[in-house]
């Protein structure tokens, strides 16, 4: 029997309900909707998110693996607090890995890599100009993905990915600091320029300098927040 071109295949949605819930919760923590040390009550989350307790539990376990949620013995799941010491370790790791990646890019197919990075950096500037911080976060993550891809530092990128949620949380805080909309892109521009010029050591130093300044900003903001909470 001829049925024309009608396809009965069920199309799978791009993202499952669990994946959408995970994104929503991750963004809520990164954006500060849920504060550090705030309790995450499953019943309340089910009502707010409109999903089952099973999904909420799975999402909380995943966020715990990302370092955004911690589970105490008595209080249950709470929003994890990134301490100043932890943040400095993350920046130290980033500084070394990103510096080496920048150096490798300068010693590789530097023109193509620099062109790709410049295009992303231009979008970061546009995001700042329009005050779209979500776009700035997204494009900044893409900048570093391209940096590690250009360097072919796959193992280093895996390490960075394991810290992605905490890196994004810190970045969401630092990009809003006064003057960062000019200083941050200017520092990243120096990395791109050094790569284009094939100056590996300069690219390494520029990447290190960029992370060093971001680290100082994060330290100040975290110490201020800890003071406000009386820690």
Protein Blocks (a to p, Z undefined) as FASTA:
>chain_A
ZZbjadfbdcddfbdfklmmmmmmmmmmmnomacghiacdfklmmmmnopafklmmmmmm
mmmmnopaccdfknopadddddfklmmmmmmmmmmmmmmmmmmmmmmcmklmmmmmmmmm
mmmmmmmmnopaklmmmmmmmmmmmmmmmnopmklmmmmmmmmmmmmmmmmmmmmpghkl
mmmmmmmmmmmmmmmnopaklmmmmmmmmmmmmmmmmmmmmmmmmmmnoZZ
